[in-house]
Amino acid sequence: MRAPRKPNAVVIGAGFGGLAAAIRLAARGYQVTMVDRLDKAGGRAYVYEQDGFRFDAGPTIITVPHLLEELWALCGKRMDDHVQLKSLDPFYRIRFDDGETFTYYSDPAAMRAEVARLAPQDLPGLERFMQHADAACRTGFEGLSTTPFTRVSDMLRALPGLARLGAWNSVAGKVASCFSDERLRSVFSFHPLLVGGNPFNVTAIYTLINALERRWGVHFAMGGTGALVQGLVDLVEGQGSTLRLQTEVKRILLDEGRACGVELADGEMLPADVVVSNADAAWTYRMMLPEHARQHWTNRRVERANHSMGLFVWYFGTKKRFNDVGHHTMVLGPRYQPLLTDIFKRKVLAKDFSLYLHRPTATDPSLAPEGCDTFYALSPVPHLGGNVDWAVEAEPYRQRIQRRLEDTLLPGLGAEVVTSHYIHPGDFRNRYLSWQGAGFGMEPSMLQSAWFRPHNVSEDVPGLYLVGAGTHPGAGVPGVLCSAKILDEVVPHAHTFIL
């Protein structure tokens, strides 16, 4: 007698969320097929290789490593045997426009010393802020990040804890209540930008990111974030699942309103008992499902949602090493709140900007040829809802970034660059199918978080599940890994299917 077949699951997209989803579904008895339109796995954690340099395209900061360790454990393995995470201290350095710096350490005493150096009157505020961030982490991350929020009652149960934390206040508002020094206000409030949110609009719960870093550390995967992606791919394939690259999904198939598979761009049909989309949530609803199948995420609702900012990222390699520059550096411009208003609300490309400068060769020289450095400079910019013509603006903008780096941290940079590549919001739309070219899906404002965010269990289509930055709990590596962990609660176990 033949063994009964396993139920099929199709996972759309091989980013961190999709890879984690595939591992968890296979561990629960599904036969998994994962498809991705790119030529490599990783999604926004893609790896560019150019002229002997290796560039991580997207996430570079790893926190909460036990979420990754769980995936290896599900496969009976230890992550440490396959991928080495190196703890970084200091976490990063912030350079203000006037040249003053603030170094963000893991050690509380070192942090107090840094605050005292700039604004000793704010030391009591530092303690209040850290206490709030710890409480936000306990409530928002440990308590709610793996709660499915499929029912209004889930949100109602969460409200008392959120209210005690002043969740209706913004991150910037909470920080301003603790610090009087404008420089410290920027230091302790910029973190929502790491997950696509405007600190002046995002709920104060996102102060939890500060606590996440202090509690579990800031880590870098030796070999780059791509080494983590390859490790996860090895787990997927080791479970007997299939990964099909350069395979684009045209639409999600429905049978009497229920997801039953996908149709590929070449016309091939992949039947499935369960469909999981790691594609952008807005794109999934707006472009992969027919309008008649959607009562909740209608075209109008998707288009009226507030989406995160866009990103301009310049990847470049130099023929010398800039040893005075650390692994993570924030290069702040002359404006803070007005610049964010230009990006998120006015959606105009300002003359000034702030940058995140990533120099992974400070930790892992193998990512560049000997004696060279690998960098990327990331600038938050408006998404494509503005009127920026990137075909015209991209190269001049890159040149402005280069001049800014030459004037601040990398003197003589232009003469040292030997390889260069950049991406902008248009590339995010065309390459990653990101709605409006947004870097992180919908902005994580209070009314676009938890129950108000696209659910992990589709509100419109039975049998369809969502993971990744655009669904609950949101962007960032911990967020997308938690979105996949939620599947363990909401996707039926394979043995419940009658096949």
Rosetta blueprint (number, residue, H / E / L):
1 M L
2 R L
3 A L
4 P L
5 R L
6 K L
7 P L
8 N E
9 A E
10 V E
11 V E
12 I E
13 G L
14 A L
15 G E
16 F H
17 G H
18 G H
19 L H
20 A H
21 A H
22 A H
23 I H
24 R H
25 L H
26 A H
27 A H
28 R L
29 G L
30 Y L
31 Q E
32 V E
33 T E
34 M E
35 V E
36 D L
37 R L
38 L L
39 D L
40 K L
41 A L
42 G E
43 G H
44 R H
45 A H
46 Y L
47 V E
48 Y E
49 E E
50 Q E
51 D L
52 G L
53 F E
54 R E
55 F E
56 D E
57 A L
58 G L
59 P L
60 T L
61 I L
62 I E
63 T L
64 V L
65 P L
66 H H
67 L H
68 L H
69 E H
70 E H
71 L H
72 W H
73 A H
74 L H
75 C L
76 G L
77 K L
78 R L
79 M H
80 D H
81 D H
82 H L
83 V L
84 Q L
85 L E
86 K E
87 S E
88 L E
89 D L
90 P L
91 F L
92 Y E
93 R E
94 I E
95 R E
96 F L
97 D L
98 D L
99 G L
100 E L
101 T E
102 F E
103 T E
104 Y E
105 Y L
106 S L
107 D L
108 P H
109 A H
110 A H
111 M H
112 R H
113 A H
114 E H
115 V H
116 A H
117 R H
118 L H
119 A L
120 P H
121 Q H
122 D H
123 L H
124 P H
125 G H
126 L H
127 E H
128 R H
129 F H
130 M H
131 Q H
132 H H
133 A H
134 D H
135 A H
136 A H
137 C H
138 R H
139 T H
140 G H
141 F H
142 E H
143 G H
144 L L
145 S L
146 T L
147 T L
148 P L
149 F L
150 T L
151 R L
152 V H
153 S H
154 D H
155 M H
156 L H
157 R H
158 A H
159 L H
160 P H
161 G H
162 L H
163 A H
164 R H
165 L L
166 G L
167 A L
168 W L
169 N L
170 S E
171 V H
172 A H
173 G H
174 K H
175 V H
176 A H
177 S L
178 C L
179 F L
180 S L
181 D L
182 E H
183 R H
184 L H
185 R H
186 S H
187 V H
188 F L
189 S L
190 F L
191 H H
192 P H
193 L H
194 L H
195 V H
196 G L
197 G L
198 N L
199 P L
200 F L
201 N L
202 V E
203 T E
204 A H
205 I H
206 Y H
207 T H
208 L H
209 I H
210 N H
211 A H
212 L H
213 E H
214 R H
215 R H
216 W H
217 G L
218 V E
219 H E
220 F E
221 A E
222 M L
223 G L
224 G L
225 T H
226 G H
227 A H
228 L H
229 V H
230 Q H
231 G H
232 L H
233 V H
234 D H
235 L H
236 V H
237 E H
238 G H
239 Q L
240 G L
241 S L
242 T E
243 L E
244 R E
245 L L
246 Q L
247 T L
248 E L
249 V E
250 K E
251 R E
252 I E
253 L E
254 L E
255 D E
256 E L
257 G L
258 R E
259 A E
260 C E
261 G E
262 V E
263 E E
264 L E
265 A L
266 D L
267 G L
268 E L
269 M E
270 L E
271 P E
272 A L
273 D L
274 V E
275 V E
276 V E
277 S E
278 N L
279 A L
280 D L
281 A H
282 A H
283 W H
284 T H
285 Y H
286 R H
287 M H
288 M L
289 L L
290 P L
291 E H
292 H H
293 A H
294 R L
295 Q L
296 H L
297 W L
298 T L
299 N H
300 R H
301 R H
302 V H
303 E H
304 R H
305 A L
306 N L
307 H E
308 S L
309 M L
310 G E
311 L E
312 F E
313 V E
314 W E
315 Y E
316 F E
317 G E
318 T E
319 K L
320 K L
321 R L
322 F L
323 N L
324 D L
325 V L
326 G L
327 H L
328 H E
329 T E
330 M E
331 V E
332 L L
333 G L
334 P L
335 R L
336 Y L
337 Q H
338 P H
339 L H
340 L H
341 T H
342 D H
343 I H
344 F H
345 K H
346 R H
347 K L
348 V L
349 L L
350 A L
351 K L
352 D L
353 F L
354 S L
355 L E
356 Y E
357 L E
358 H E
359 R L
360 P H
361 T H
362 A H
363 T L
364 D L
365 P H
366 S H
367 L H
368 A L
369 P L
370 E L
371 G L
372 C L
373 D E
374 T E
375 F E
376 Y E
377 A E
378 L E
379 S E
380 P E
381 V E
382 P L
383 H L
384 L L
385 G L
386 G L
387 N L
388 V L
389 D L
390 W H
391 A H
392 V H
393 E H
394 A H
395 E H
396 P H
397 Y H
398 R H
399 Q H
400 R H
401 I H
402 Q H
403 R H
404 R H
405 L H
406 E H
407 D H
408 T H
409 L L
410 L L
411 P L
412 G L
413 L H
414 G H
415 A H
416 E H
417 V E
418 V E
419 T E
420 S E
421 H E
422 Y E
423 I E
424 H L
425 P H
426 G H
427 D H
428 F H
429 R H
430 N H
431 R H
432 Y H
433 L L
434 S L
435 W H
436 Q H
437 G H
438 A L
439 G L
440 F L
441 G L
442 M E
443 E L
444 P L
445 S E
446 M H
447 L H
448 Q H
449 S L
450 A H
451 W H
452 F H
453 R L
454 P L
455 H L
456 N L
457 V E
458 S L
459 E L
460 D L
461 V L
462 P L
463 G L
464 L E
465 Y E
466 L E
467 V L
468 G L
469 A L
470 G L
471 T L
472 H L
473 P L
474 G L
475 A L
476 G L
477 V H
478 P H
479 G H
480 V H
481 L H
482 C H
483 S H
484 A H
485 K H
486 I H
487 L H
488 D H
489 E H
490 V H
491 V L
492 P L
493 H L
494 A H
495 H H
496 T H
497 F L
498 I L
499 L L
